[in-house]
Amino acid sequence: MLSPVPSNKNPDLAWLLKGLAQEVPAIRGSVLLSSDGLVKAAHGLDRDSSEYLAALASGLFSMARSASDKFDGASEVRQVVTELKSSRLFLAWAGHNSVIAVLAGGDADPGVVGFEMARLIKAVRPFLHTAPRPSATGSGDRNR
């Protein structure tokens, strides 16, 4: 069982993703990302693959949120699962402005992966939040 991050530290969250991969050996890589697609932490993937997965996950999660707005009347998305030829991609809301993306082998049990992702998120959600980006203010007003 994963223990929460001590509250007096600004943690490197990659250890959480590593722990998730240890719980579910079918996981090949994972990324914690901001909802706008920036990598906050990654495990099991090189930098280029982590950034690609984060951008992809951001787009897929945004589309799912749009579908939820249209068909459920709310923008709440719990999980998105995509089956590829030999892989499965799992996306889950991880907290304010945050998403976890997990790439697993095609033989991964979706119930197990989803359960372990939810357990991790529930245990450490406050540490997964992403602060909103400051609005762009500046002297370069283009409408003048």
N, C-alpha and C positions, 0 to 999 in steps of 0.2 A: 504494500500500500504506500502511495506517495504521501509524503508529509508536506505541509505548507511551507512556503519560503519564509524565513525569518523577516519580520516586519521592518527591521532596521537596515535592510540592505536593498539596493537597487539591483535586482538579480539579472544574471545572464540566463535567459529562460530556455536555452538549448537543452539544459539538463532535464527539463520536464519532458521534452520531446524524445530525448534518449530513453527516459524511463518508460514512456509509452511504447517505444519500439521493443524494449526488453519484455514488456508485458505481452505484446502481440508480435511474435517473430515474423509474421507475414508482412509487416510494415517495412517498406523499402526506404522511405523517407518522409519527412514531414516539415511543415512550415507554419509558424505562427506569423500572421500578417495583419497589418492594419486593413480596415475595410476598403481603403483606396489602393491597396496592392503593394505596400512596402513591406519588405521582410523585417520582422522584429527578432526572429530566432529561427534556426533551421537545424535539422539533424538528418544525416544520411544522404544528403544531396550536395553536389558542388554548388558554388555560388551562382553560376549561370542557370542551372536547373532550379535552384531555390527561387531565384528572381522570376523565372518563367512561370513556375508553379504558382507563385504569389499573384502575379498579374492575371493568370488564367482563373485562379480561385476567386479573385476579386470580381471578375466579370461574371462568372457563373453564379456566384452568391448574389450579386446585384440583380441578375435576371430572375433568380428564384424569389427575391424580395419583391420584385415588380409583379410577379405572378401571384404572390400572396396578397399584395395590395389589391389586385384586380379581382381575384376569386375568393379570398377569405376576408377582405375588408380590413386587413392588418398587415404590417410589414414584418411579421415574425416568421423567421425561417429557422427551424431547428437543425436540419441536416439535408445535404444534397449528396446523392450517391450516383456516380457515373461508372458504368461498366465499359471498359475498353477491351481490346482483343485479349490481352494477357495481364491486365492490371485492373484495379478498382481505385477510384478516386473518391475520397470522403471529405466533405466540407461541413464544418459545424460552427455555429455562432459561439464565440468564446468570451464575449463580454462587450462592453461599450466600444464600438468601432474596431472590433477584433474578430478574426476568423482563424480556425485551425484547418489546415489542409493536410490530408494524409494520403500518400500513395502506397498502395499495398499490392501484393501479388494477386493474380486472378483467383487463386484458391483460398483467399482470405474469407473467413466467415463474417459476413456483414453485421450480424448480431453481436459478435464478439468485438469487432473493431468499433462499432457504434457505442456499445456499452462502455468500453475502456476510454474512448474519447470523452463521453459524457461524465464518467467518473473523474477523470483528470480535470475537466473544466469546472465541475462542481467544487472540487477540492481547492482550487487555486484561482477561481474567477477574478477576484479583485486585483491580482497581479497581472492579469492578461489584458485589462482595459488599455485602450489607446486614447490618449488625450486628443481632443479636437485640434486641428491645425489652426494657428492664428490666421485671421483673415488678412488678406493682402492689403496693406495700406502703404501709401507712398506718395511721393511728390509727383509721380508721373501720371497725372490724370489725362487719359487719351481723349476724353470728351471735350476738352477745351478747344 
